[in-house]
């Protein structure tokens, strides 16, 4: 889809084009200024073009317009006047919005100057800009050129490998470079002022020294990779400086970003040492990762002798090595021009995105639009996402461009080249540094605009109306595909669902779930060729490493079991959280490492019962009539599995740390599902490149069924998929028809006399609200035991044991007397300093709840566990269940199991209540529906109820326990309520014990009783 088509109105499209014109204008003028500065520095303009068009300073305008200028051709008819008019329109809009555009204003002035020279002197094309900037670019462009890469290749045949290398400056880039040389079997001795870095370097196999002089003794090549000219001066000529101890004839590779003038002065100074010291000016580009991989871009200059002497080292560090003619300083000249453009492009990206935000545009969509337009640049594509994400983790600090553009400013002054754009950009970076943002990422320069104008560039997906959004979608596919799926039952692969907590069973019924995965258990399951079964992994409660190891182990056992029974037709589903929490991509990576490469990963978190919708690739969580982007919900702030992205494409890129780019993620749209049906889905999946990642949009169960049917068709054609989905996909894929929530009467347990056990470990705010509502609605029939999270997770073993023991004893008493009993962790959220520490705290809390349930001796009438990790641990560790039957749901989205015969409470209904499902009243509704019949609390209510029902109520005098039991037995047989009256004479004889027996018997009866002590009549 054309990104500009995402702008839904002509007004939005018009505004987007204005932002693009802003960038094109700034990029063009800065490109001409950069070439002019390079020419004045003695660098051939075509050499500049060839290097920078493949480097970080590139832009669409530079790559496509500069060749026209250098060849003396016109870019477009009336280019200057059109640009003045277009940029003037943008400036007028900005003025009306009271929004400053300093970079564009400077560019506009340069275009005006160009128009004046063109009109007055009849000039066009390059001649205009030569007059504006005072630099003879055309003559330089027509001069004989050369191939810098070919010169670099010649070094490899002439260079000798040095016996020992000194390395000064083990910062982020320097450390990567030095360790790569060590891995390449060079002997490297390093120095840095930061001692911990020296220790790291030594562990990586390097030698270390205590001063620049110490690491420079007896070396043939010394590399200097410090931050600035002051530091370079210090390590070479300061106290314990390197120059004084260098061997005669040694080479110094200066890879710091410094000014060409500094390099020239340093070369003269080294020549005056009369030791034959050779200087190689070799600034680098490429970032930390490429430094450690030896794939940097290096622009080297110096004498032929110096370059040949250090050639093997330069080649080892670089993927692209350029040898720049012109002597020492030429390499830094190229780097300076590149940094001029890179700095301007970051600043112009900030100006463009901030202006777009002020225009009311969605900045995420705006980014996509610009990226596909003539306004893009390498730095825009790399840094604008930081601005949109409001993430200024320093990959390259803002203060670096204060330094680099400061070099540009000094050089342009000394060479008498007026550089309007880069000078303004420097002031913007200086403003950012003065505001305290110098150590943030350089993209934080956008904060200057945000602070001045109050706009926010962060591209949050908007909260939208559920009703309006769903109504705006195309009509659903008319034919229910579940019938077709059921007809294919015998041909479809068995669905093996690895469930990272028990809540994934929330949409199925009459399916088995295993809590063990040895080969024998899996073989027994596969032998019967079921359409589906679950394996409860509970991996969400584990660290990433342990979760990966677990998935690997299960998949290996699955392969072995399948071969043993001759059933290799299965598809693995990694059932995960519908709010995107869990071990992604670690679990899919682990599965693929065993099962082999798949045609595609399918990511489908849609879950209707929980209010999870995926629309236009954005995943939403419903709250009443609002659809809230998942990245803005409480779930995204999870201490262990937090994330920022709501767009699933971007979520994949975020969670894979860029390994899978958002732009490479495929998407099944709602339009495809509703207009094309299963066949279109099948064709789309079959067209995907092997190893793809594909997200699925869905806004209804019918959408999910259409996708499942299309995927089934693709599987029948031989395609293999690994699915990371929520629960709805599973039921659709096996063609399950939903059935009504199950009540105690459906399972024949309504007469149970013990209380129900409710265990709550989930700490999410939704659960806390549900627990509050449960207490409010059921307080008269509910007994609550709150267990301190602090004592379970943070205190001594003795305090933890006391807390567990007290809670178990109280719960046993309450359950025995027929009271529904709530055992809950206290509601404060305690997190660790790292995700792994948070998981450890969760484990301690969950294991405490497990131990409490294990010590309860009374068999509950039913058990309800709230929260995924809690419900898994209770089932497997407290109840020792190895398998269970999923009989259905207690409420939409709330699974109901019957525990297997091997468990501690065979056949007891087990309600698995997810922490993130249902509204505020959902938990209370389930508990009330499973509660014992409500006792009528007064004679008046009992008689009023009898009158409405048209039946009589008997009142019986009782004298002893035998009489009480006889009345209750008769009443239960007739299913009729009754009144127990203790005769006054019996009261005198039996006293309080008789009263207690009477009350207890009445409370445990299955019909309503009233206990009435009758006093002596006067």
C-alpha angles and dihedrals in degrees: 000000000000104000090221088062088066087070095091099201135047088239092058090047091050092050092048090053089052090056090049091051089051091056095043091052094049093043094051097051093043090050091055091045090050093051090047093053090047092052091050088051089056099254121137108248093224089054088052091049095049094049101039096044085065096041141069092278093065126116134172089253094049093048096045106031105037094066089057091052095046090050090050093244130139114256095207136340111278089358096161098050093043090051092049090051096045094046091045089056090053092048091050090053091048091050091052089052092045090238122145120228103180097166094049091046090055092047091049090054091053091051088050090052089050091052091051092053091044093051096042099044104025091243128152141179118000094356090068093055093044087057093045095050101028095233127124098227099159095058090050091048092052093051120105112279135200141203112261093191092052090052089052093052090055090060091065092064094050104037126099122214110249119235093221135016128199118210124194118188117039098187121136095295096032094051091053092048094047095047091048089055089051090051088050088059098254117142103240128183113193139196133190133161090233106082099201088059090055089054091051091049092050090051088051089059101266129129118239137209135194098231142015089260093052094055092043098059115111094357122137094200127032120193118201115197106166130141105255149353094276091056092045090053091048098050092046102040107010129093108317088006123176102236095068093060102036117121116250109269094022120146126230117206108200107199098165119112102252135146121280088237091058090052092050092050091047092052091054091047092052091049089055089059087074091215097113091249113173125211124208115193101211116158115180138216134190112078138255098302094051090046090059091045096049092241101119127138109241126191105199130186136168140096119327090245092053094047093049091049093054098030097108091054094047091049092049091055099045144067091186117032119181123189108207119203119224102074130259110349096036092093091051088047091060091045090049092054091047091050091048090059095039092052093046091048092053091048093045090049088055092048092047097047093045091049090048090053090050089052088057097249124149100252094209091056090041090056091054091047094051093043089060094044142077088263095071129109136178091255093046092055091046102041107029091072088060089055093047091048093044086229114142099169100154112254089151116006123238090233090064089069091047084061098040097045087044087060089050091050093052093046095048090050094049093045094042096237114143107223106183099170100047090045091056090045089054090054090053092052090046089053089052092049092047089053091059098259098110095112094047122091113292089246086071086085083091087073088072089065093040092052094046096046107023094236122137118219094189105119105224116176108242126249106246138194112264094207095048094043096049091046090054094058123095118267115278121262104280100224121069104235094196090086090056091048092052091050089055092051096114093048099045125092120255110262110230108194117199100199117202089204133004096260093083090083091069098111103040138074137192091028129124125239122200124204093190128054109194115144093256094055092047093046091051089053096045092046091068090052096225120187089236145355135176130230112201106219099163085203092152087076091057135078117262093256093050092045091052092048090049094051090047091052094048093048091049090051090046092055091048093047093047092052091048093058098032095244110125094150103105139120121212119225120191099207109206141169117300088221091060100254120139143069104317126184093005096071096047089046090053093048094049091049087065105027095042132238116327129214087238145346109237116210114191119157096166112135116167098190090057094044096248115150132174112206126167087354092300118118115220137191114212120229111178103305095340127096107209119197107250092233090062096052132094089256092065089059092060108144093226104032106023122155141171107211123091094178104086093217089056091042089058091051091046095049094044089047092237097312089116109038119218089234091060096053114104123218137207104213128211087240090059092048095048100037101034104031127199095325092057090048091051092050091048094050092047090053095056118111112252112269094025126152114225129186123203125220116210137166101172143027088253090058089052092049091050091053093046091051092049092048090049089054090050091050090052086057090057102265118144122211136183110208129208102186148143123247100277094068092058096055091044093049092055094041098243119174111216118243132202120277113278121242130198091259089059089061096038097242101115091111096058111129102201122084127259119253119226116189119188121189102146111109101191114125092246091060092048091054091047092052091050090052091047091055091046095052100035103030095120093055100030131084115202129206116184115200118205113243089199092058093044097048110020110027135074124294090250094055091046091051093049092051092050095045095049093048093049093049093050093047091051092054094048095047092048091056091052099257121143103239129208117204109185138169114241112267102241113110113228115189134181129235090256134030090253091054089050090052089050091054090048089052093052092050093046093047089051091055089047091054091049091054092045091057095051106104100187114090105235122228087236136345125226119189119192118208131033100255091041094051093048095050093045092051098045104029106026099033096028093222115171096180139004139185118241102223096177138275133317088205131357105294094009112108122219119204134183110219119238124252092258093061125100090251106033115205095004111143111249117201113202105202113188116225093232102043132100136015125282093282098045098096092046091050092054094046092048092049090053097041122110116262111292115253117231107239105208142034089242093055092045094051092042089053091049091051091053091047096045098236137115128246120217123217116206132193110221127195104181144003093276089058092049092052092047093053093047093048092052093045093051091047091053092037088229129138119239144185120238115208120188107217112235092239091052090048090057092049101039100032122177096341090062090049091050092050091049093050094046093049092049093049092052095046120105093227129057119274134177121207112214125180108206115208123211114285117234 
